[in-house]
Amino acid sequence: MKKIFDYILTEIIRQRFKKNVAEVAIETETQRAKVDITHLIKQSLLILGGVFSAALGLKGFLLPNSFIDGGVTGISLITSKLTGFSFPALLVIINLPFLLLAFKSVGKQFALKSIGGVVLLAIIVDFMPVVTLTHDRLLIAVFGGFFLGAGIGLAIRGGSVLDGTEVLAVFLSRRLPLTIGDIILIFNIFIFSFAAYVFSIEIAMYAILTYLAAAKTVDFVVSGIEEYIGVTIISEKSEDVRLTIIEKLGRGCTIYVGKKGFAKRGEELKNTDVVYTLLTRLELSKLETEIDKIDKDAFIIMHSIKDAKGGMIKKRPLKK
């Protein structure tokens, strides 16, 4: 199947170029087209999964129990509850100005995917049968927020959004001395305050709990399940450290050529090799033990990495 796909794609590329174009150019364009198509399929699946997860959170937990959330989804839920207007229609109408703003502030491709995701979410919510999974308010807030947040997070990983609040925050953060997180927080404070005034403080408190569950899930999905640690090691025995990382941990590393900065004025700075590697948190303890065996005075800097791609980090550790 893969060979057929590659053949068809190559022929399409050939038709786009003149017949005398070198085979290398055709091969390069074919490879680029394959990457574009592969990424598009992956992003589409992520957005589709996000839409179904968000629809489950809305139709299975929040909507049947008259719960609300933050962001544009929260505004749509409040407006629907006050006016009786269709929630799916409100979701598209209220999101539309923010998503049109995305054409200017983010990009055309992002905006088109976001509009498609929001419209698809509205359609699924409209036609999905109501399935009330629980009547326990705490479970509704936590799991409704969880599925909604998972949906938003998957959509973000697919290069789109299901809630226009993030787009507005990005746009305003470029014009105001506030971060994106500050703007989203202020936006949601107004929503929850209005909910407390119109409905009750209890409903607003459950809405805050739903929002927190959703926000935490979004962070978890977007940042990745695994957390990596970047480790910078400065040691007189950098070669031994390098070999230990490769042979005993089965991981790769990069060597930076640097100079030691601790020296008095006029003194020559000493050259040194700086070893940098990337590990999972579970492997960190073993690395520290092995470095202590080599050089107890080694200077080690560690920092969290949200996600990583390529190299050896996604592969199984090499055996001796």
N, C-alpha and C positions, 0 to 999 in steps of 0.2 A: 504494500500500500504506500509505503514511504517512497519507494522508487518511482511509482506512478506519479505521485504528487510532485517529486523533484523534476521529473521529465516534463510534466505539463507546465510547471512554473518556468523552467528553462526556455521552453518554446515560446511562452508569452513574452519573456524578456527579449528573445531573439527578434520577435516581431516589432518591438518598440525601437530597436536599433537598426542601423543600416547593415546590410549583409557583410560589408567589409570590416566591421568592428572586430577587434581582436577578441579571441576566446576568453582572455583574462578579464576583459571588461564585462563580458556577459556573465562569467562566473561570479564576479564581484557583485553585480547587480542582482543576480539570482540569490546569492547569500543574504544580501540586505533585505530582499523581498521576503525570504523565508523567516528572517528575524522579525520583520514587521508583522507578518501573519501569525507567527507563533505567539508573540507578545499580545496581539489583538485578541486571539482566542483565550489566552490566559486571563487577560483583563476582563473580557466579557463574562467568563465563568465566575470570576470573583464578584463582579457586579451582580450577576444573576443570583449567586448564593447569598449575597448581602440583601438583595431585594426580598427573597423568600424568608430569610431570618427576621428582617424588620417587619414583614407582614405577619409572621407568627407572633412576634412580640405585641403588635398592635391588635390583631384580631383575636388572639388567644388569651390575652391578659388585660391590656389597657382599655380597649373600646368596650367590651361587654360589661366592665366594672366601673365605667366613667372615670378612669384615671387619666391624668395628664402628665406631660413631660416638658422638658425645656425646648428651646429653639423654635424653629418654624413648625415643627411637629406639635409642640405644645400650644402655639398660637392657633393652629388649625383645630386641635382638640377642643380648646376653650371656645372658639368661635362656633364650632359645630354644636357644642353643648348649649350655648346661649341662643343661637338662632334656629337650630334644627336643620341647618343646611348640610348637604352631603359632605362628610369628612374627606373622602377621596378627591372630590372636586376642589375643596378648599386647599388640600395639600398641594395640588398642582398650581392653583391660582396664586397662593401666597408665596410659594417657592419661585415662581416664574420671574419676578423682578430681580431677585438675588442671582438666579442662574443666568439671566441676561447680562447682569453686571460681571459675571465670570468671563464673558467674551473679552472684556476689556482688562480685567484685573488678573486673570489667570491664563486663559487661552481658549481658542476655538474648539479644539478637540476635547478638552476637559469639559467645557460648557455643554457640548453636544452629548457627551456620554452621561453627564449629570442630568440633563433634561430627559434623556431616554430612561435613566434609572428611576427618576421621580415619577414619570408617567407610568412606567411599568409597575411600580409599587402601588400607585393609586388604582390601577386596573385590577391587580391581584387582591388588594384589600377590598375592593368593591364586589368582586365575584367570589372571593373565598367564603365558604360557609362559616358562621360564627361557631367557634368551638371554645366554650368557657372551660379552661383547664383547672381552675381553682377559684374559690371565693375568699380565700385567706388574703387579707390586705397586704400583709408583709410579703408573702410569696408573690403576689401580683406585682408589687413595687420592685422586688429584687429580680425576679425572672423576666418580667416585662421589660425592665431596663436592660437586663443581660442580653436578651435576644435582639432588642432594638439596637443596642450598642454594638453587638457582633455584626449586625447588618450594616451599620454605618461604617464600622472599621473595615469590613471586607470591601465595601464600595470604595473607600479611600485607597485601599491597596490596589484596587482595579483602576485607579485614576479618575474617580468621580466622587460626588457627594450625594447623599439622600436628604440632606438638610442644608438650606442655603445660608445658615448662620455663619458657617466657617468662611464662606465667600465674602460676606459683609465684613467680617472681622479682618480678613486679609486686606480688603480695600481700605478700611478705616485706619488700620495700623500704619499704613504708609503716609497718612496725613495727620495722625494724632500721636502724641507722645505716650502711647499705650501699646502693650503687647497684644497679640491675638487672644491669648488666654484671658487677659483683663477685659477685653471687649465682650467676649462670650459670657464671662461671669456677670458683667453689668447688664447685658441683654437679658440674661436669665433671671437676675434679681427682679427686674421689672415684671417679668412674666409671673414669677411666683408671688410677688407682692399683689399683683392684680388678681391672681387666683385666690389668695387669702381674703381679699376684700370682697370679691364677687361671690365666692362659694363659702369656704370656711378655712380656718387656719389648719385644721386637720388634713384637708385635701391638699393644701399647699405643702405641708410637711411630707406627705406621702409622695408628692410630685418631686420634691427635692431628693428624696431617697431613690426614686426611679431614675432621676437625672444622674445622681452619683454612681449608681450601678451601671448605667449606660456609659458614662464618661470613663469609668475605670475599665470597662470591657473594651471600649474603643482603643484606649492606650495599650491594652494587652494584645489586641489583634494587630494594630498598626505597628507596634514596636517589635512584634515577634514573640513566639513562645519561648525560644531559647534566648538567654542573655549571655553575651560574650564579654570577655575582659581583654582589653588591650594592655599589654605589659611591655614597658620599656626598661631595659636592664643596662646599666653602665658599670662595667667591671674591668679590672686589670686582666682578668682571665676570660675575656669575651669569646675566644675561640672554644674554650672548654664549655662555656654556657651554650654556645651555638650547637655544638655536637650533642650536648645533653638533650636539648629541645628536640633535635632530629631523631636521635637514637633511642632515648628513654621515654619520651612522650609521643613520638611519632608525628610531630607537628612541624610545620614550616616556620621560617623566620626571615626577617630582612635585616641586613647590616647597614647602618648609616655611619659614614665617616664623619667624626666630629672632633671638637677640641674641648679640653677641660677649661672651664672659665675661671676657676679659682686660682688666681695668680696676682701678684703685686704688679704695680705699674712698671713697665719696662721688662718684665720677665716674659720669656717665651712660653706660649701656651702649648701644653702637651697634646699630641694627637691621641684619639681614643676611638674604638669601635663601639657603636651603640647598637644593641640587639633589640629588635622589636618583634613581638609575636602576638598571636591572637589565640585565646583558649576559651573553653567553656568554663563556667564557674566551678564545675565539679573537678576540673583538672588543675585549678589554681593552687590548691594545697600541695599537690605533688610537685609542681614547679618550684614553689618556695622551698620545699625540702631539698630538692636537688641543687638549687642555687646555693643554699646554705652549706651544702657539702663541698662546694667548689670555692665559694668566696663569701664569707659571712659579712664582709664590709661592702658588698655590692649595693649600688643604689638602684632601687626598684620603684618604678612609678606604675600605678594601676588605675585604669579608668573604664567605665562601663561603655559598651558598644551596643546600640539598639539592635542592629542587624548587620550581617556581613554576607558578601557574595563572592564566589570565585575562590581561587587558591585551594588550600587544603582544609579550611575550617568546616566545610560541609561534608567532607569525606571522613571515612573511618580512619583512626590513627594507624600509621604504618607499623607493621610488625618489625622486630629486629631482624 
